[in-house]
Amino acid sequence: MKGYDTSNGYMGYVEGKYILFASEQEYFEFMED
């Protein structure tokens, strides 16, 4: 898992591309599923 903060939220790396999440926490929860 990797990503970075932006002014719009958290860009998380998912399956070869970055997806914008509301927060880093949402990204981690998404990746746990």
Secondary structure, DSSP 8 states (H G I E B T S, - for coil): --EEEETTEEEEEETTEEEEESSHHHHHHHHH-
